[in-house]
Amino acid sequence: MSSRHCGLDPQSRSNNFFRQQLARNDLVAAPMAGISSAPFRLILREFFDGLAYTEMVSVEGVKRDNPFSTEYLDILPNDRPVVAQLFGGNPDSYQEAAEVATKYSNPDAFDINMGCPVKKVIKSGGGCALLRDLDRVRAIISSMRKGTTKPFSVKIRVGWDESTPVYNEILDIAQSEGADAIILHARTRSQMFGGRIHYEALADMAARATIPVIGNGDVTDVESYRRMKETGVDGVMIGRAMMHAPWVFKVIREGRDSQDYLAPIELYELIFRLYHKMQQHASANENKQGHYLNIIKKYAVWFSKGLPEAANFRAEIYKNSDEESFLNLMEFFKR
Ligand SMILES: Cc1cc2nc3c(=O)[nH]c(=O)nc-3n(C[C@H](O)[C@H](O)[C@H](O)COP(=O)(O)O)c2cc1C
C-alpha cells in the first residue's frame, strides 16, 4: 500500500486506533440519529468504555460551521473515545468538514455513512446512494484521507439489493484509499431494518480484509454477539438494542444471558440522570430547550419494558404534556 495518505502507513494507523480499541473492547455503540446524542452517550458510559459513534451529521452543515450541524458533534467530558459520523455526497466537502469538526470538538476518529436508507440522505448523494456509485465512494474516501490525519471508518451495507452485492468492492476501495476500518451492516438497502442478516458476507469480508471489520445487525444479547463473532469480525456494533437498554454492553461483556439487569429503582434513577444531562446540555444549546421531556418519555417507555403493568404506564405517559404529570407517573418505577 502506498504512503501517499498523509505519510502514514494505513496498517500502523489501524494498529494505533481501531485495532487497539477493539482489542480493549470489541463492542461498538452505533451511530443513531435522534438517539446517540452527547447526553445519551454519557449514560452509555456508565456501562461501556468502548468506541461510541455520534449520530450522523451533514458534511455540508459541518463545513459551513452551521451550529445546527456542529452541535451533533458535541463531546462532553468523560465521553471518549468518540467517532464522528459524517454523511453527504460531495467528496470535496469531507476535507473541509473534517477540519471544522476537528477544531470544534476534536473527535477521536471519523466515519463515513454509506448505509443510511433515509430519503434526505440518499438525495444528498450520500448514505445508501453510494452503494450504487462506487466512483463516488472512492472520491469520498480519498478526500477524507487527504482532509485528516485522524483514523476513519466507513459504514456500509451488503449492497443496494440482493442481486447487487458490493461489499467486497467497497472493502477494496476503502483499503486502497486509506480508510482504517469498515463496518458492515449485513443487510441490503432493500431490506431496510428487517430480514435476515448476511452472516456469509461478514465472514467473506472478515477473511479478505486487512483493516478491522466491524459487524452490525440484530445483536441484542450474548448469543447473537457470539453468532456474529463466529464470522471472524474484529468488532460488533450494536444499534437498536442499546437504545432500549444502554446496559446491553455490560450484559454482553459479563456474558450474562438476561437483560433483566437493573432493578426498577435503578431504572428510575438512570432515567432522571439522563433527563438532567439532557437539560444541562440544553442550557448550552438553546435550540434544544423544551424537546427533552418528549425524548425522556420515549426512554422511560423503552426502559419499562418487561416490568409488571408497564402497559398501563405506557398508555398513560403520553396523555399529558406537562412535566408534573410525568414526574408523578415515574413513581411507577418505585413500587
Ligand atoms: C432510529 C435509528 C437511527 C439510525 N441512525 C443512523 C445514523 O445516524 N447513521 C448510521 O450509519 N446508521 C444509523 N442507523 C442504523 C444503525 O446504526 C444500525 O446500522 C442498524 O440499526 C442495524 O443495527 P441493529 O440491528 O443493532 O439496530 C439508525 C437506525 C435506527 C433504528
The ligand as an SDF file (V2000), in Angstrom:
LIG
                    3D

 31 33  0  0  0  0  0  0  0  0999 V2000
  -33.5480    5.2220   14.8480 C   0  0  0  0  0  0  0  0  0  0  0  0
  -32.3410    4.8320   14.0440 C   0  0  0  0  0  0  0  0  0  0  0  0
  -31.4070    5.7930   13.7070 C   0  0  0  0  0  0  0  0  0  0  0  0
  -30.2600    5.4330   12.9740 C   0  0  0  0  0  0  0  0  0  0  0  0
  -29.3460    6.3960   12.6420 N   0  0  0  0  0  0  0  0  0  0  0  0
  -28.2220    6.0480   11.9710 C   0  0  0  0  0  0  0  0  0  0  0  0
  -27.2220    7.0120   11.6830 C   0  0  0  0  0  0  0  0  0  0  0  0
  -27.3220    8.1920   12.0440 O   0  0  0  0  0  0  0  0  0  0  0  0
  -26.1260    6.5950   10.9780 N   0  0  0  0  0  0  0  0  0  0  0  0
  -25.9700    5.2860   10.5860 C   0  0  0  0  0  0  0  0  0  0  0  0
  -24.9660    4.9480    9.9580 O   0  0  0  0  0  0  0  0  0  0  0  0
  -26.8930    4.3580   10.8620 N   0  0  0  0  0  0  0  0  0  0  0  0
  -27.9910    4.7030   11.5600 C   0  0  0  0  0  0  0  0  0  0  0  0
  -28.9010    3.7350   11.8970 N   0  0  0  0  0  0  0  0  0  0  0  0
  -28.5770    2.3220   11.6190 C   0  0  0  0  0  0  0  0  0  0  0  0
  -27.8590    1.6880   12.8300 C   0  0  0  0  0  0  0  0  0  0  0  0
  -26.6250    2.3280   13.0980 O   0  0  0  0  0  0  0  0  0  0  0  0
  -27.5980    0.1930   12.5860 C   0  0  0  0  0  0  0  0  0  0  0  0
  -26.7860    0.0500   11.4580 O   0  0  0  0  0  0  0  0  0  0  0  0
  -28.9000   -0.6000   12.3520 C   0  0  0  0  0  0  0  0  0  0  0  0
  -29.8960   -0.2100   13.2720 O   0  0  0  0  0  0  0  0  0  0  0  0
  -28.6350   -2.1090   12.4780 C   0  0  0  0  0  0  0  0  0  0  0  0
  -28.1060   -2.4320   13.7430 O   0  0  0  0  0  0  0  0  0  0  0  0
  -29.0370   -3.0170   14.9400 P   0  0  0  0  0  0  0  0  0  0  0  0
  -29.7320   -4.2310   14.3860 O   0  0  0  0  0  0  0  0  0  0  0  0
  -28.0770   -3.3310   16.0480 O   0  0  0  0  0  0  0  0  0  0  0  0
  -30.0210   -1.9460   15.2860 O   0  0  0  0  0  0  0  0  0  0  0  0
  -30.0540    4.0790   12.5870 C   0  0  0  0  0  0  0  0  0  0  0  0
  -31.0100    3.1170   12.9450 C   0  0  0  0  0  0  0  0  0  0  0  0
  -32.1480    3.4660   13.6560 C   0  0  0  0  0  0  0  0  0  0  0  0
  -33.1320    2.3880   14.0160 C   0  0  0  0  0  0  0  0  0  0  0  0
  1  2  1  0
  2  3  1  0
  2 30  2  0
  3  4  2  0
  4  5  1  0
  4 28  1  0
  5  6  2  0
  6  7  1  0
  6 13  1  0
  7  8  2  0
  7  9  1  0
  9 10  1  0
 10 11  2  0
 10 12  1  0
 12 13  2  0
 13 14  1  0
 14 15  1  0
 14 28  1  0
 15 16  1  0
 16 17  1  0
 16 18  1  0
 18 19  1  0
 18 20  1  0
 20 21  1  0
 20 22  1  0
 22 23  1  0
 23 24  1  0
 24 25  2  0
 24 26  1  0
 24 27  1  0
 28 29  2  0
 29 30  1  0
 30 31  1  0
M  END
$$$$
